[in-house]
Amino acid sequence: MELNALTAISPVDGRYRRHTAQLAEYFSEFGLIKYRVHVEVEYFIALCQHPLPQLKDVDTSVFGKLRQSVVEFSEGDAQAIKDIEKTTNHDVKAVEYFIKAKFDDLGLSQFKEFIHFGLTSQDINNTAIPLQLKHAIEEEYLPLINQITDTLMGLAEDWKDIPMLAKTHGQPASPTLLGKEILVFHERLTQQINMLDGVRYGAKFGGATGNMNAHHIAYPEVNWIKFANNFVDNTLGLRRSYPTTQIEHYDDMAALFDNLKRINTILIDFSRDIWQYISMGYFKQKIIKGEVGSSAMPHKVNPIDFENAEGNLGIANANYDFLAGKLPISRLQRDLTDSTVLRNVGVPISHSFIALKSLEKGIGKLELNQHAIEYDLDQNWAVVSEAIQTILRREAYPEPYEALKALTRGNQEITHEVIKDFVDTLEVSDELKKQLKSITPFNYTGINPLG
């Protein structure tokens, strides 16, 4: 059976491929191989620019050609490396041999032993993979999540003056503003997104056991720590971890996954709230021609986009949790468990991507049902009891809380008339009665953070 969107085992590469296709550039086998080639090429150029004595005569005009080979790296090139791997049974060594063949074509045969000079596989993997993550987050994830937050801010502004019954413990509570409730999610997301700027993309680059043994024995006069720091931090745009064992600590990567997990948790909370508002009738959903809500019930328009988002966010978080907990743990100077695990870093990001696309679609289908919101407010005049008893407390009225408790916890329905009649029984001034009667579920909404 040929692999395609229909035969793929994972829905990331199957059913949802249309949502995740752009991530293949980073997290596919092709993407990993390309990033390895990129690191190897930049490393060779850095050795030439130092320069090492044996590389001082390398024609610098070839650097552009080497970099262009990375830009133009094709599926055919990746397949050539996979074919080499069939013999080497080692993926990074196959990349080295592929580049050596390119050197022959470019007239650089005499310099090709400086490809992968002094390095171990993890010097390539532990720079290529964080670089993949950094580019994917910056170029794909952040624009999409920022688009969601911008949309939420727009809705918050649009609905800033719409009063809405709050529900605490599932029960009617002091009224709020719909725009403010949306703004809460915008602010929570914004804080976590801003924290992503502080997450470092750590990379290990230091030879077989992190001490640059091979580099130092070959060229003891070179300041290899300074070289490695400059290469990782400035050339690649990562942050070099030092000292290390054979592998990266992965603490920075764990911090990234924990941060992304928190963003997803906020979005799960948002998805469930919107789902609930839809079920309460506060929102309707735009009808999309041709869409079916239920195979049996023609009338249904299900909140499937928010359900799909919640499910994918949950899968992503389970993966983030595992990655953040597993990767920083390795036996002694290294074991191989990180290698197979690292191949899955794109999985939770892909599920997050699917969720964001679903949320984008779902939010775009929301239609405010202001009538339902106003009806709910009008059916719950008891919520103004907090306001009345608070003002009475201010006026030193005896036991106002107990008086309102007796009124509102009885069997009678609390309506506007019941509240008005209660106020009339109070032994307070007519001016204060007027103030109390002016309080309604529609105007008792507190301070509007949106102005």
N, C-alpha and C positions, 0 to 999 in steps of 0.2 A: 504494500500500500504506500503510495507516494505521499510524502509530507506536504500538507497544505493546510489552509484554514479549516477545512472540513475534517482532516485526519489528525490534526495536532492534539496531543493529549491534554496539554494545558490550555484553558480558555484564554489565557493571556495571548497566546499565539494562534488561537483558533477563533472562537466566537467573538472575542473582543479585539481582534487584530487591528480593526479600523481605528481603535482608540489608542493603541500602543505602538503602532508601526514606527513612529519617529524615535522611540526608545531603542529600537534595534541597533541604531547607529552606535549606541553606547554599550548595551548590555548583552548583545548576542555574542556568539563565538567569533563572528566576524569582527565585532566591535572590540573585543578583548585582544584579538590578534593585531588589529590595526594600532591600538594604543601601545602594545608591546613594541611594535616596529617603530612607532613614534619615539618612545623612550630610548631605544637602542640608537636610533639615528642622532637624536639630540645629545646623547652621551658621547658618541664618537666625535661630533662637532665640538663639544666642550673640551675634550682631550686635545683636539687640534688647536683650539684657541688658547689653551693654557700657556704655551704648547708643551707637550712632551717632546723631548729631543728628536725622537724618531718620526714625529708627525709635523715638525716645523716646516717641512717643504710641501705639505699638502696644498694643492691649489684651492684657495678659498672660494673660487667660483663654482666649485662642485657642491658647496653646501646648499645652494639653491636647488640644485638637481636632486639632492638627497631629500630635502624637505618636500619637494614637489612629488616625489615618489610616495610620500605619506599622504599628501593631499589627494593624489590620484589612485590611492590604494583601492584595489577592486576585489570583487568576489573571486575572480580568477586568481589573484595573488594570494588571497586567504586559502583557497583550495590548494594552491601549490605548496603552501606551508603545511597544510593538513596531510598532503601526500608525503612530504618529507618526514612528518611525525610518524607515519606508518613504519618507517625504518628506525628512526631514533627512539621511538616510544617516549619522547620527551618534548613537550610542547614549546618550551622556551628555547631549547637547543635548535628546534626546527626553525624558529624565527632567525636565530643567528646564522644558520646555514643559508637561509633564503637571502638575507642581506649580503652575505659573502658572495653569492652568485651575482647580485646587483653590482657589487664592487668590481667584479670582473668585467661587467658590461661598461662600467664607467671608467675603466682604466685605473682602478685603485687597488689592484690585486696585492701589491706589496704592503698595503696598510690593513688588510682585512683581519689580521690577527688582533687588531685593536678593537674590533667589534666585541662587545661583552667582556672587555679586558678587566680582569680582576673581580668580576661580579659573580654572584650566585643568582639563581632564578628569582628569588624573592626580592632582589634589588629591582628587578623589572616588574614583577607582579605587584609589589607593594608601592610602586609609583604609578603603574598603569591603571590599577583599579581605583585608587583614590582620585586620580585625574579623571577617569570615567565618571565617577560619582559627582565630582565638582562641576564638570561640564554639564552633566544631565540635570543637576539641580538648578544651576544658574541659567541654562539655556532653554530648558523645557518645563521643569516643575514650577519654578518661581513665577514665570509669566502666567501660568495657568491658575495657580493659587491666588496670585495678586488680582487676576481678573475676577475670581469669585469674591474676594473681599471688596473690590470696587463695586461689584453688583450689589452686594449687601449694603454698602454705604449709600448707594443710590436709592435702594428700597427704604432704608432707614429715614432718609430725607423725605421721600415721597409720603411716608406714613407717619411722620413725626407728630402730627396733631390728632391722630386717631386714638381715642380712648378705648381700652380693652379690659375686660375682666381678667384679673390675674387668678391663677390657680396655684395654691400652695397645698401640698399633701393631697392634690386632686380636688380640693374644695375651694369655693369662691373666696377670694381674698381682695385686699385693697386694690382698686383699679390701677392700671399701668397704661403705658402708651405703646402701641404696636411698633412704632419706629424705634423706641428705646430698646425694646426686646430684641429687635434685629441688630441694633447697635452693639448690644452686649456681645454677640457672636463676632461682629466685626472687630471689636477691640481685643477680644481674647485671641483671635487669629492673628491680628496684627502684632501683638506682643510676641507670640511664638515665632512668627515669620522673621521679626527683627532679630530674634535670638539666633536664627540661622546664620546671620552675618558674623556672629562670634564663634561659630563652630569651625574648628581648624581641620584641615584635611592633612592628617599626618601621613608621612611616607618614610619607610625604612630604606636607607641606602648606605650600606657599609660592609659589603663583602660577606663571606661565608658565615661568620658568627658575629658580625657587627663591628669588628675592630679594624677593618680595612687591612687585614694581614697581607694579602697578596699585593695590594697597591704599595704598602709601606716597604715590603721586602724588595720590590722591583725599583721603586723610586723613593728612597728614604728622605731625600732632600725636599720632596714636595709636601706642602701642607695639605694633606688629603682631607682633613676635617673641614678646612676652609673651602676647598674645592667642592666637596659634597654638599655643604650647606648652600653654597652659591648655586650649584646645579639644581638642587631640589627646590630651593626657595625662590630663586630668581628666574631660572630658565623654565622650570616646569610650573611654577606658581603654586607650589604646595608648601608644607612645613616639615622640615626634616626632623624626625625623632632621633634623639641621641642622648645617652647611649642606648643600644638595643641588643637583642639577641640576633638570631638569623632572620627574624621576622618583625614586622611592625607590631607595636603594642595593641593596636586597634581600639585604644581608649577613645581617640577622637572620632573614629567611625561609630563606635557605640553611642557617643554623645549625639552624633548626627541622627542615628536611628531613633534614639529616645526623643529627640526634638520632633522628628517627623511623626512619631507615634502620638505625641501630645497634640499636634495639629489634627491628626486623624480622630483623636478622642473628642476634640471640640466639634468636629464635623459630624461625628456620630450623634452627639448631643443635639446638634442643630437638626439633623435629619429626623430624629425621633420627635422633636418638638413640632416641626413642620408637618410631619405625618399626623400628629395629634390634632393640630389646628385644622387640617383638611378633614379629619374624621368629625370634628366639631362643627364643620361647615363654615369656618372663618375664611377659608380659601376654597375656591373652585379651581378646576384645572381646565385649561384651554383644550378644546377638542381638536385632535389631530386627525385629519381626514384619513380614513383607512385603518386607523389603529383600533384594536380590539381590547377591551378591558377584561373581559371574562369570556371563556369559551362557552359558558352556559347562560350567563346573565347579561343580556344585551345592554342594560342600563348602566353598567358599572364603568367608572373611570378610576382605575386604581392608582395610588401614589407610588407606582413601581420605580420611578427614578430615585426616590428617596430610600426605598427599600433596597434597590440595587446598590446605591451608594453605601448604605449602612453595612451590607454584607461584605462588600469589597474592602471597606475600611477595616472591618473586623479581621478579615484574612490578612491584610497588610500588617496590622498591628501584631498579630500572632507571629508573623515572620520577623518583624522588627524586634520584637521581644526576644526571640530566639537568637537572632544575630547579635544583638547588643549583649546578651548574656554569655554566648559561646565564644565569640571571636577573641576577646581579651584573655582567654585561658588557653595555655599551651604548655605541654610537658617540657621542662628544662629549656634548652635553647631553641627547640621547635619540635612539633610533630606535624603531621600532614593533614590534620582534621580541618584546618582553616582553608586549605586549598579547594576542596569540594564545596565547602560552605560559601566561600567567596563568589563562586559562580552563580549564586542565587541572590546577590544583592539587588539585582534588577527586578526580582519578582515582587517584593512589596511595593516598590516604586511604581511598577506597572499596575498593580491593583489600586494603589492610590490614584493613579492617573485615570483609571476606569471610573472610580468613584467621583472624581472631580468633574469628569465629562458628564456623568449622570446628574450630578448636582446642578451643573450649568444648564442642562436641559430641563430638569425639574423646576428650577427657580424660574426659568423663562416661561413655563406654562402656568404659573400661579396667577390667579385672578382674585382680587380682594372681594369678599362678600361682606360689605359693611353692614348690611341689614342684619345678618346673623350675629355680628359682633354687638351691634346696638341692642338687639333683642335680648341677648344674654345679660347685658348690663341692666336693662330695664327690669329683668326678672330677679335681680339680686340687689335690692335696695338695702338689704341688711349690711352690706359692706361699708355703708357710710357711718355705721355705729362707731367705728374707730375714731372717725373725725369728730363726731358729736361728743363722745366721752372725753376726748383729749381737750377740746375747748372747755368743757365743763370742769375738768381738772384744773385748767388754767384759772377758772373763775372760783375755785375752791368750793364747788358744788359737792355736797356730801355723797360719797359712794357712787360716782357716775358710772364706773365700770360695771358694778353690780346691777345698776338699773338697766343698762343697755343689754347686759347678759340675760337678765330676766325677760326682757322684751324679745330679743332675737333668737333665744333658744327654746321658745315655746312652740306650740303646734301651729300657731297662726302663720299665714303667709305674710311676709314682710313686704309691703308695697309702699309706694310713695305716700299714699294716704295714711298708712299706719305710722310712718315716720313723722309725718306732719302732725298727726293727732298726739303722738307722744311728746313732741316738742311743745305743743300747746299746754300740756299738763305740767310742764316744768315751772318752778317758781323762780323765774329769771326775768330780766327786763325784756320789753318788746323788741328793743334793738338787737339783743342777743338772740331772741327767737327768730328774728328775720335772718340773721347771719346763719343760724343753724339750718333753717329751711332752705337756704340758698345752696346748700351742699347736696350734690347729686352724684350718682355713680359716673356721670359723664364729665364732671369737672373736678372730682377728687382724685387727681392723677399725680400730684406732687410736682417736683421740679423736672422740667424737660431738659435733658442734657443736650438736645439738639437746638435749643433756643426757641 
